[in-house]
Every structure is written in C-alpha cells, then in structure tokens.
Amino acid sequence: MNYILFDSFRRDALLPFVYTRPVADIRVGITTIREKWEMLLQTKTSSLTEDYLGVKYPLKQGKNNVLINGSIIPTEELIEKIKTLKKGETLSKEDQIIAMYMDPEDVDLTGDTESAEETVTHMDFLQLNNTWDIFYHNWKTIISDFELITKGRKSQPLSETNFITGDSDLIFLEEGAKVEFAFLNTTNGPIYIGKEAEVMEGAKIRGPFALGEHSFVKMDAKIYGGTTIGPHCKVGGELNNVVFFGYSNKAHDGFMGHSVVGEWCNLGADTNTSNLKNTYDSVRLWSYVEESFVSTGLQFCGLMFGDHSKCGINTMFNTGTVVGVSCNIYGSGYQRNFIPSFNWGGTQGFQTFKLNRAFKVAEAMMARRGIEFDEVEKDILTYIFEETSSRRQR
C-alpha cells in the first residue's frame, strides 16, 4: 500500500509555517506528524501539497494509494480503521475527509471523490486546524509520542548528579544524550532527551518536555511543561508551552510562552514575548484566511515565528503576534502584531528584505549546520517572496 499525506482544505490557516513545508511536516509533540504516521504505518509516505513545494516534497504514486489528511495526529485505532478501507472508500468525520483509497488517476484530488463510498467514524483524534493548535495540543502529544517511541526500549543511564522529582522511569535519554546537575520534574509528564542532545547544569525542566537530537538547553534555563525543542536547537531563558520545529536558537535570557518557532530562526538576547493580555481577554491573532485578526478563543497565546526569521536583542513581541518568513526585526518598543514575510525593520518602520540578501543569510545559517542552501530552497523562498509582495505594501 502506498500512503500519501495531503494538505487539508484548511492549509492556509496554518500559515506562515506551511509556506515552507507540507502540513504533515509540522512538529507537534516529539516528532513531526509525518514521522508519527510512518512509525505507526511502518512505511514511508509522500506528500500531495502545493506545486512550488513539490520538488522538495515529491508525490510518489503506486497502484494502491491511500490519501491521508496530513493535519491529523494519528492514533493506533485510526491506523487500524484506515487499513480496512477498500478501493473507492472514504473515511470521514463530521464532513471532513480523514482518508481515501483512490485510483492512481484520482490522486490529484480532481477526481469525483463525492461519489466514493463513505464510512463515517466518531473516534477521537487531535488535529491542527489553526497555528495555535500546535502548542495547544503539544502537551498531550508529547505524552503519546513518548509512549510510542520508548515502548519496549531502555533509556541510557541518567547521571546521579541530577535532582529528580516524580517518576524517574518517565525520563528517557537516547544514545549520547548528556544531562548533568539539572532539576527534572516528571510529576505532570515525561521528559525525553534526544540523541547527542545536552541539558546543561542548573537547568530546570518540568515535563512533558522533548529535546530533539543534537540540541542544547543552556545553563539555568527554566522550562515548563508542554514544550518541544526540535533537533539542532539552542535554547535558554524561560520557556512555557513552546514548540521549536528545529535548527533555531533562543540561546539567551528572555521569556517565551505559548508560541511556535519555525526552522532557521534566531531570537536575540533578552527577546521577550507577551502571552497574556492585561485585560485577560481572549487573544486575537492574524489569519491569512480571513485577512484580519480573529479570536483564538485562548487566554494565552504568544508568538508565531516563521522560518528563516530573526530578531535583534531586547526585541519585544506583543500578545498574539504573527511574523512571516525571512523577516529581520529589531528596535525598541513593542513590534506590530502582524509582520508580513520578507520585512526588515521594526517599530520605526519596515523595508523589503531583498531576496538576494535573504539568500545570503539563509546560506550562511544553514552552512553552520552543514546543510546546503540549494536551488530548491532558493526557488521556494522566491515563490514566497513573490506571493507575499502585496502584504508588504500595506
């Protein structure tokens, strides 16, 4: 069976993060959504996504294709239900397609899917319908991922220099992980430390928490539950219910709460984000779908920070701020609540971050991790630059 993860019709509600990736490659919990599906299906998947992303994330078709909604976080129960589908059948819930077993000629979703035989399910699962769902569902997803990843496996030994509160069996260290003189609390959830990752001395961590491979928690960091730090990151300061996709840094002091940070980002020393309004009202966040600010229904919501964006030291982000792709932000005072992609500046005004200059910055940062900024990456950023030009003119 060939499994394809497709972007749901609500894809644009997950911008700016899906400007640079299919929906299934969003990290929530310990792994990305794709990695969860592949672990449970025990096979590789491909993507049906936007054309400009197709070179980096190619679609692979077979004789027997099952298309799965890439915004859904899988469960074992859901996997079993999908595996029972017959050709021409669709699995759905509340008028939303979960999975389809399709003929090769219909894989582009232009075929007559309405005439397919439909199976309706009422089973529960988590799904990303909006950007804030990434941090909102992260707590539960770390717990379920931890159970899946560590089942039947033994953790590397934990140094006796650490201070542990709660069940030490809920701390799992992959090969090469280092944790010394840290305070680890598993009372509310597990703590997962990835391969070759390091928690430095004095760090205080409350689960559920996940640290990706080759990432670092700096000295004296304070990290609260529901936080995921993806691979190849450096974080410090105070974090509360934050998701870093990977290859990004917030290496110094400063508070960040109820926020999401993409890849190839850097936040300068003493960057702070507000995640609660002084009025305690529900936070409003910019919607790329509605082209306006919409209510999240949440009292806590901080910063949505797109791939390749940076900010200078002492940058302050207000409650419910959205920053697009490849921005460079600096200056005193609170920044705007919505900063479109490829903007350079801050409270004193913005100018367009020229594409060639953006290429040089991306190339330099990726080279530090031994990754080439190639023509495929250039083409993706070029498309985003052109697609978002009208927003920069506002």
C-alpha positions in Angstrom: 0.0 0.0 0.0 1.2 3.5 -0.9 0.3 6.2 1.6 0.2 9.9 0.7 -0.3 12.7 3.2 -2.3 15.5 1.7 -2.7 19.1 2.8 -6.2 19.7 4.2 -8.5 22.4 2.8 -7.6 24.5 5.9 -3.9 24.6 4.9 -3.8 28.4 4.8 -4.9 28.6 8.4 -1.5 27.1 9.3 0.5 29.9 7.6 3.2 31.1 7.9 4.5 27.6 8.9 3.2 25.8 5.7 4.8 28.4 3.4 7.9 26.2 3.6 6.6 22.7 4.3 3.6 20.4 3.8 1.2 20.3 6.8 2.4 16.8 7.7 5.9 18.1 8.3 4.8 20.4 11.2 6.4 19.3 14.5 4.0 18.7 17.4 4.9 16.5 20.3 8.3 14.8 19.9 8.1 14.2 16.2 6.5 15.7 13.1 3.1 14.5 12.1 4.6 12.6 9.1 7.1 10.8 11.4 4.1 9.6 13.6 2.2 8.2 10.6 5.3 6.5 9.3 6.1 5.0 12.6 2.6 3.6 13.0 2.2 2.5 9.4 5.7 1.1 9.3 6.4 2.6 5.9 7.5 5.8 4.2 5.0 8.4 2.9 5.0 11.1 0.4 3.0 14.4 0.1 0.3 15.9 -2.0 1.0 19.6 -1.4 1.4 23.0 -3.2 3.1 22.8 -6.6 6.0 25.0 -5.6 6.9 22.6 -2.7 6.7 19.6 -4.9 10.3 19.4 -5.9 11.4 19.2 -2.2 8.5 17.1 -1.2 7.7 15.0 -4.2 4.5 13.0 -4.7 5.0 9.2 -5.1 2.2 7.2 -6.6 1.5 3.5 -6.6 -1.1 1.1 -7.9 -2.9 1.2 -4.5 -2.9 4.7 -3.0 -4.4 5.8 0.3 -4.5 9.5 0.8 -4.5 10.7 4.5 -5.3 14.1 5.9 -1.8 15.4 6.9 -3.3 17.7 9.6 -4.5 14.8 11.7 -2.3 13.3 14.5 -2.6 9.6 14.2 -3.7 7.0 16.7 -3.4 3.2 16.6 -7.2 3.0 16.4 -7.2 5.3 13.4 -4.5 3.4 11.7 -6.5 0.1 12.0 -9.6 1.8 10.6 -7.7 3.2 7.6 -6.1 -0.2 6.8 -9.6 -1.7 6.4 -10.6 0.7 3.6 -11.3 -0.8 0.2 -10.7 0.9 -3.1 -13.1 3.7 -3.7 -13.9 4.1 0.0 -13.5 7.3 2.0 -13.2 7.6 5.8 -14.6 10.8 7.2 -15.8 12.6 10.4 -18.2 15.5 10.5 -18.0 16.2 6.8 -14.2 16.2 6.9 -12.2 13.6 4.9 -9.7 11.6 7.0 -8.5 9.1 4.4 -9.3 7.9 0.9 -8.4 4.8 -1.0 -8.1 6.1 -4.6 -7.2 5.0 -8.1 -4.0 6.5 -9.4 -5.8 8.8 -11.9 -7.6 10.5 -9.0 -4.6 11.1 -6.7 -4.5 14.7 -7.6 -7.9 15.1 -5.9 -9.5 16.4 -9.1 -11.4 13.1 -9.5 -15.0 12.5 -8.3 -14.5 11.9 -4.6 -18.1 12.7 -3.8 -19.3 9.5 -5.4 -17.0 7.4 -3.3 -18.5 5.1 -0.7 -18.2 6.9 2.6 -17.5 5.4 6.0 -18.2 7.8 8.9 -16.3 7.5 12.2 -16.8 9.0 15.6 -13.4 8.2 17.0 -11.5 11.0 18.7 -8.2 12.3 17.5 -6.2 15.6 17.6 -5.9 17.8 14.6 -4.2 21.0 13.6 -6.8 23.4 12.3 -5.0 26.6 13.3 -1.5 27.7 14.2 -2.2 27.9 17.9 -3.3 24.2 17.9 0.4 23.4 17.5 1.3 24.5 21.1 -2.2 23.8 22.4 -2.0 20.0 21.5 1.7 19.7 22.3 1.2 18.7 25.9 -0.9 15.6 25.1 1.1 14.8 22.0 4.4 14.6 23.8 2.9 12.1 26.2 1.5 9.9 23.5 4.8 10.2 21.4 6.8 9.3 24.5 4.8 6.1 25.0 5.2 5.1 21.3 8.9 5.9 21.0 10.1 4.4 24.2 7.9 1.3 24.3 10.0 -1.8 24.9 13.2 0.2 25.0 15.6 1.1 27.8 16.9 4.6 28.4 20.6 5.4 28.6 21.6 5.8 32.3 20.8 9.2 33.9 23.7 10.7 35.9 23.3 10.8 39.7 24.2 14.5 39.7 20.7 15.3 38.7 17.8 16.2 41.0 14.6 14.3 40.2 11.0 14.9 41.3 8.4 12.3 40.2 8.9 9.0 38.4 12.4 8.6 37.1 11.1 6.0 34.6 9.5 8.9 32.8 12.9 10.3 31.8 14.3 8.8 28.6 17.8 9.5 27.3 18.7 8.5 23.8 22.3 7.4 22.9 24.9 10.1 23.5 22.5 12.4 25.5 24.0 14.3 28.4 22.2 15.7 31.4 24.2 16.9 34.4 23.2 18.8 37.6 19.7 19.5 36.2 16.4 19.6 38.0 13.9 17.3 36.3 10.2 17.0 37.3 8.0 14.3 35.8 5.0 14.9 38.0 2.9 16.1 35.1 4.5 14.3 32.2 7.6 12.6 30.7 11.0 14.1 29.8 12.6 13.0 26.5 16.2 13.8 25.6 17.2 13.0 22.0 20.4 11.6 20.6 23.5 13.6 21.3 21.4 16.3 23.0 22.6 18.1 26.1 20.9 19.7 29.1 23.5 21.9 30.9 23.9 22.4 34.6 21.4 24.3 36.6 18.6 23.9 34.0 15.1 23.3 35.5 12.7 21.3 33.4 9.1 20.2 34.0 7.5 17.6 31.8 6.0 16.9 29.5 9.1 18.1 27.6 11.0 16.9 24.5 14.5 17.9 23.4 15.5 16.9 19.8 18.7 15.3 18.7 21.9 17.5 18.8 20.0 20.3 20.7 21.1 22.1 23.8 19.3 23.5 26.9 21.6 26.2 28.2 22.7 26.7 31.8 20.0 27.9 34.3 17.2 27.6 31.7 13.6 27.4 33.1 11.3 25.2 31.0 7.7 24.5 31.8 5.5 21.6 30.5 4.2 21.3 27.0 7.5 22.4 25.5 9.2 20.8 22.5 12.6 21.8 21.2 13.3 20.2 17.8 16.6 19.0 16.5 19.7 21.2 16.3 18.4 24.0 18.5 19.9 26.0 21.4 17.5 27.4 24.0 17.9 29.3 27.2 15.9 31.7 29.4 12.3 30.9 30.3 10.0 28.8 28.1 6.4 27.8 28.7 4.4 25.6 26.3 6.6 26.5 23.3 7.4 24.5 20.1 10.6 24.9 18.1 10.5 23.0 14.9 14.3 22.7 14.6 17.5 24.4 13.6 16.6 27.5 15.5 18.0 29.3 18.5 16.9 31.3 21.5 20.1 30.8 23.4 19.8 33.6 26.0 17.6 35.0 28.7 14.1 36.2 28.0 10.6 34.8 28.3 8.6 33.0 25.6 5.2 31.4 26.2 2.5 29.7 24.2 4.4 30.2 21.0 5.7 28.4 17.9 9.1 29.0 16.2 9.9 27.6 12.7 13.2 26.5 11.3 16.4 28.6 10.8 15.3 31.3 13.2 17.4 33.2 15.7 16.0 35.3 18.6 18.4 37.8 20.1 19.4 38.0 23.7 16.6 39.1 26.1 13.9 38.7 23.4 10.5 38.6 25.3 7.0 37.6 24.2 3.8 38.5 25.9 1.3 35.6 26.0 -1.4 37.2 28.2 -3.3 40.4 27.7 -3.6 42.8 30.7 -7.4 42.7 30.3 -7.3 38.8 30.4 -9.4 38.9 27.1 -9.2 36.1 24.5 -6.2 36.7 22.3 -6.7 37.7 18.7 -4.2 36.5 16.0 -3.7 37.4 12.4 -5.5 35.0 10.0 -4.1 34.5 6.5 -7.5 33.1 5.5 -9.7 35.9 6.8 -7.1 38.6 6.1 -7.8 40.1 9.5 -7.3 39.3 13.2 -9.5 36.6 14.6 -10.2 35.3 18.1 -8.2 32.2 19.1 -10.6 31.6 22.0 -7.5 31.3 24.2 -6.4 33.4 27.1 -2.7 32.5 26.5 -1.2 33.0 23.0 2.2 34.4 22.2 4.3 34.5 19.0 4.1 32.6 15.7 7.5 33.0 14.1 8.0 31.8 10.5 11.0 30.1 9.0 14.3 32.0 8.4 13.2 35.0 10.5 15.4 36.7 13.1 15.1 39.4 15.7 17.7 41.6 17.5 18.5 41.8 21.2 15.8 43.2 23.5 13.1 42.7 21.0 9.6 42.8 22.5 6.6 40.9 20.9 3.1 41.7 22.0 0.4 39.2 22.8 -0.7 37.3 19.7 2.0 38.3 17.1 2.5 36.6 13.7 5.8 37.0 11.9 6.1 35.7 8.4 9.0 34.0 6.6 12.5 35.6 6.4 12.0 38.7 8.4 14.6 40.7 10.3 13.2 42.6 13.3 14.8 45.0 15.7 14.3 48.1 17.7 12.9 49.3 21.0 9.2 49.1 21.9 6.5 46.5 21.1 6.5 45.3 17.5 3.5 45.1 15.2 1.1 42.2 15.8 1.5 41.1 12.2 4.7 41.4 10.2 4.4 40.0 6.6 7.2 37.9 5.1 10.5 39.5 3.9 10.3 42.6 6.1 13.3 44.3 7.5 12.9 46.8 10.3 10.8 47.3 13.4 8.9 50.0 15.4 10.5 52.8 13.3 9.2 51.3 10.0 9.9 48.5 7.6 11.5 48.0 4.2 11.6 44.9 1.9 14.2 42.4 2.8 15.7 42.0 -0.6 15.7 38.4 -2.0 19.4 38.2 -2.7 20.3 39.4 0.8 17.8 36.9 2.3 19.6 34.1 0.3 22.9 35.1 1.7 21.6 35.0 5.3 19.9 31.6 4.8 23.0 30.2 3.1 25.3 31.3 6.0 23.0 30.0 8.7 22.4 26.6 7.0 26.1 26.2 6.4 26.7 26.3 10.1 24.7 23.1 10.4 26.4 21.5 7.3 23.3 21.9 5.1 23.4 23.3 1.6 21.1 26.2 0.7 20.5 24.9 -2.8 18.4 25.9 -5.8 15.4 24.1 -4.5 15.5 26.2 -1.3 16.0 29.3 -3.4 13.0 28.6 -5.6 10.8 28.1 -2.5 11.8 31.4 -1.0 11.5 33.1 -4.3 7.9 31.9 -4.6 7.0 33.0 -1.1 8.7 36.4 -1.8 6.5 37.0 -4.8 3.3 35.6 -3.3 3.6 37.8 -0.3 4.5 41.0 -2.0 1.1 42.6 -1.8 1.0 42.3 2.0 4.3 44.2 2.3 2.8 47.1 0.5 0.1 47.7 3.2 
